Each structure stands twice: as C-alpha cells, then as structure tokens.
Amino acid sequence: MRAFTACLGSETNTFSPILCGRDAFEGNFYAPPGEHPDHPTLYSGPMMALRRRKKEGGSWDVVEGLSTFATTGGIVTRAVYEEYRDAILGQLRAAMPVDFVALGLHGAMVADGYEDCEGDLLRRVREIVGPKVKVGAELDLHCNLTTAMVEYADVLVPYKESPHIDVMERGEELVQILADAALGRTKPVMSVFDCRMVTSSPTTREPMKSYVARMKALEGKDGVLSVSLVHCFGFNDVPEMGYKVLVVTDDRKAEGDTLARRLGHEIYRMRRDIGMAFLTIDEAIDRALAAPKGPVVLADGADNAGGGAASDSTWFVRALQKRGVRDACVGPLWDPIAVRMCFAAGEGGVFQLRFGAKMNANSGEPIDAQVKVTRLVKDAWQTFGEARDPIGDAAAIEVDGIAIVLNSARDQAFGLDLFTNLGIDPTTKKIVVVKSHNHFFAAFSKIATEVHRTTAPGPLSLEYSKVPYKRLKRPIWPLDPDPLGLD
C-alpha cells in the first residue's frame, strides 16, 4: 500500500487586517518533506496515522510532502498559497503511482484570488491522480464545507470535538477508510445536509456532548463509515459558510442523505440551546473574587488569535490592575517587540516596558509599567491534546503582582504548559485569564473551580447576527429567524 500525505492549513478571518504571508506559516510551523517531527502537530493526524502503520510493518510505503500551517489570520497572500500548493502537487507527482492521498487541511482557508483553497487543492490533486485513486482529507471542525471539496474528495473527516482533542483519532479514521477503499473493501460516498445556521457550540457540555455521542454510535452500523457535524468558521465570509452534517456510507447514498437530513434537523432545532453565555470583564472578575477558592478561569474570546484577532489587547490586564487584583496570571499576550526587550533585560531584569495594544483600535491602550522578567524561553511551546503548538520566543513578566506570558508567535491559549513552561503555576492563582474562545477548556477546566467566558472589548464580535457579511448565502440563522422553516 503506497500513500502520499501532506499538511497545509490556515483558518482565514476575512475581516482580519492581519495579512497571512510566508512569516505567518514558517514562523508558526513549517517542515519540508520528510522532516515533520515525531510528535503530533495540528493537521498532522493523517501523517501520524500513516507513520504508525509503516512502523508496525507490512507493505506500507508512505511518501511525506510539505507540512505547514499558520495561526488564524487574515487573507493568505496569493503567492504564498500558490507556492505551497504547487510544492505539494509537485511532490505528489513525483510520488506517483499511489494508492491513496491523505491530506491534513483546515477547510476555511481563503487566499487572494482563491475563495476556497481546499477545494482548489483537492481539484488539482484529483487531476494528478485520476478518478480511481482514493483522495481524502482530515478537516478542522470549524471548516466551511464546500461543494468543490466534496466533489473532488472521496472521503472528508472533520474533527468531532470542540476543543479539538481528537485530531489523532480522526486521522486514524480517515486513513482506515481510505485504505479499505483502496483495497476494494468499501466504496465510500458522502452525503451533506446544510443546516443553514451559524453559532459556536462546545462539545464538552450538553446538549452537544450527547449529540456527538449519538453521531459516534451510528458509525460501524448499517454501512455508516463516518458521521460529522461541521461547526463552520463564522468569521469566514464566503457563500458556503455554515453548519453542515456530513455522513460517509459504504455505497449507500440514499440512506446517507436521509441520515444527514435527520441529524441536520435535530441540530437545527437545538440551535438556540447550544451557544455560550458571556459576562462583561467586571462581572467576570466579580464572580472570580467572590468564589471561595481558585483558580477561576476567565476566557477573553474577543481577542482570540484562533479567531484571527491579534491577541494583544490590554483590557483585562488594566481591569485587574485597577481593582488591585494581584493573584492572577494572563496569557498569551502577543508582543514580539516586548519579548525582545525582555530578552535584552534577561531573567531577573527589572525595567520600564511598554507592551500590548499594537494592532487594533479595539485592543485598548499599551501598558507602560515597571516589570520584572521572571522567565525567558526560546522556541517555547504549549500542548493541544496530543499536539505540540509553538508560541515562539516567550517571556514571563510580573507587573503589579500579575504574571503575564508575552509571546512572539501569535497564538491562543491551549494547554496549561502555556504558563508552566514559563515558570508560572496557574493552579496557585485565584484568577487565570486566557486569550481563547473555547480551545482552552480541555486543559484548563481540569484545574478550574469555575470557568466564565467574557465579552471583553476586541476585534471579534461574539454575536454573529452583527457580523457584516457580504458574501454569505442567505437566509441563515441567526441573521434570519427560521431558514429551514421548522419552527
């Protein structure tokens, strides 16, 4: 069995001013063919699954292409997308003949001149391998599933969990389905139902937790190979953005269509119950201070790098200072210049530093304060499930009793080691502020006595009805009251 695999990913916020060029990819993660590290990274589920099979022996021959991905940002530059795309396509041509292609993609990448990068890439892959070779991709749960992606792939497997703790599981699922299809054991066909809705729904709590469990229970029965709910990326202003149900069956298209429609109607009727509740900054701090003990975790989703924000706002830090809160930590706050100044000062250095609020008017005002550098780490990282995620050179500083992680590679909060790798123990703090919308939850909920999400000022509106869409196909909820007419 001969397989080709590669990774190319970025989640595009089409409203973000942060242009996504070469530095955004290579400064975040970049591995030439065959040089992907042994540990998992985002979008490398298929590659890790293929490596495992090859290591276990048998007749597996795996050809690895380019692996690179960028933190969520604005539009990807045309030249960079075309360069990486064409590199992967060239590597695929050199690897031919192959039995199947397994890619690690996001599913919501937009480049200058390419509204659907994944659909474009899959179409060109299909042109190279022809109609008989099996083509598949693992996708982020927050992809925007397009007609082109479904047309040119045999199998698409999005993550099922949000936070995305199942990247490796879904990679294994994709590779197994592709291998069975390549051996002629199955004939996968995809069915899609458009739910005509957009919201944000963690799978860690009800009713989404049970919905995901029901999806999983359907797999392996009655010819059902895979069931997924695409949550979409609401800041990706493209026509086909929105929640969709994806069912893969073994040559049972009619049954797959029926199941996708049933599950789609079910989630649609739940749409008002699966969102999140938000507090203001002051309300969140009030709750935290009133809690009998900490740590109380407060999430700043409006400045979430995972949604395309800069992750450099100072609103929370200023609120903590104003209220005299000293037993707190905040991170990550993106400021490459401040990080350089901290490295110049060295560990233990005390000096006057201006940091934060450089990219957006909604980020507040920079903070000017005397800080103490408590830890410096070159090429720092944090974990996200089994994956290791880079945050660049990073510095831990202390200002007015508040511990802050400054990072040079823009990112959101994923794992506790965001803090612990910088010498900060979040379990000892009364308040832990994370710049993240939901992905922090898998790790931080394990230590938190309470978790609260906030509507702090920032560039990301957490109310999709107020997002100024121009390209999005209408009607869609919550912009329109009942697009499917099921109320």
Secondary structure by P-SEA (a helix, b strand, c coil): cbbbbbbbbbbbcccccccccaaaaaaccccccccccccccccaaaaaaaaaaaaaccbbbbbbcbbbbbcccccccaaaaaaaaaaaaaaaaaaccccbbbbbccccccccccccaaaaaaaaaaaaacccbbbbbbbcccccccaaaaaaccccccccccccccaaaaaaaaaaaaaaaaaccbbbbbbbbbccbbbbbbccccaaaaaaaaaaaacccccccbbbbbbccccccccccbbbbbbbccccaaaaaaaaaaaaaaaaaaccccbbbbbcaaaaaaaaaacccccbbbbccccccccccccccaaaaaaaaaaccccccccccccaaaaaaaaaaccccbbbbbbcccccccccccccccccccccccccccccccbbbbccbbbbbbcccbbbbbbcccccccccccccccccccccccbbbbcccccccccccccccbbbbbbcccccccccccccccccccccccccccccccc
